[in-house]
Amino acid sequence: MEPQRKQQDGYRVEIYVYEGDAVHEADRFWKDRSEATKKIFGQGTGWVRRQWVGEDGGAGTPSLFMSLGDDRRVEIMLSPPYAKKIGTEKAIERLLVRIATGLTADD
């Protein structure tokens, strides 16, 4: 009998890279930073907020948006179930910043 595997709760971390015309769309989407927290780390600055996408009725999707130069933006998102397992908002922000700090741009 094959051992049962625990079902995953979907994605854990998603990273979107925006280039070309998509940079302007991403910048417009993140233009309102009134609900975002500015985070300064290693190679840059990022903005952390919860987006109301994904799981219905949840607290939203924790996300970090940052620039990797004039022509590249990066958005890092944690699945709401994964964020819930991480725990506090501070722990979630630390993880997002840790991921962002390790990203580099290769042309």
DOLOMI-835509 format. One record per residue (C-alpha): residue in one letter; x, y, z. Coordinates in steps of 0.05 Angstrom, whole numbers, plus 32768, in hexadecimal, padded with zeros to 4 digits. Example, Ala and Ser with C-alpha at 12.3 -4.5 7.8 and 13.67 -1.06 7.14 Angstrom:
<pts>
a80F67FA6809Cs81117FEB808F
</pts>
This chain:
<pts>
m800080008000e801C80447FECp802280778025q7FF280B08021r800F80F38013k7FF681328033q7FD3815D8000q7FF681A07FF4d7FCE81DF7FFEg7FDF81FA7FB9y801A82277FABr804682407FE3v806D82787FC1e806182987F7Di809182C97F5Dy807C82F27F22v80AF83187EF8y809583537ECFe80BD836D7E94g80B0839A7E58d806983B77E56a8055838B7E91v808183B77EBEh805183F27EB4e801583C67EC5a803683AD7F05d804B83F47F19r8003840C7F0Ff7FE783D37F38w801883E27F71k8013842E7F6Bd7FE584337FA7r801384207FE0s7FE7843D8017e7FDD83F78034a802383DF8026t805F83DD8055k80A283F4803Ak80DB83C28045i812483D38038f81548398802Eg81948382800Aq818E839B7FC3g815083C57FC7t810D83D87FE2g80CC83B17FE1w808483BD7FF3v805D8389801Br80118385801Er7FD78354801Dq7FB483507FDBw7F6C833B7FD7v7F7883037FA5g7F7582B97FAFe7F5282987FE9d7F0B82B17FF5g7EFC82CA803Ag7F4582C8804Ea7F7483008063g7F8F8308801Ct7FD082F57FFAp800F8310801Bs803983307FE4l807A83567FDAf808683827F9Dm80CB839B7F8As80F483B67F51l813083947F33g814583CE7F07d812083FD7ED8d810483C57EADr80F4838E7EDEr80C383867F19v80B9834A7F46e807C83367F6Ei808283007FA3m804382E17FBFl803682AE7FF6s7FF882827FF3p7FC78295802Ap7FC8824E8048y8014824F804Aa801582948069k7FE5827C809Ek8017824480AFi8050827680B4g802A829C80EAt803182E580FAe8033831F80C9k807A832E80DEa809082E780CEi806D82EB808Be808F832D807Ar80D38310808Fl80C982D68060l80B583038026v80F283308032r812082F38038i810882D97FF4a810E831E7FD5t815483287FF0g816B82E97FCCl815082FD7F88t817E83167F52a8173832B7F0Ad819683067ED2d819283237E8C
</pts>
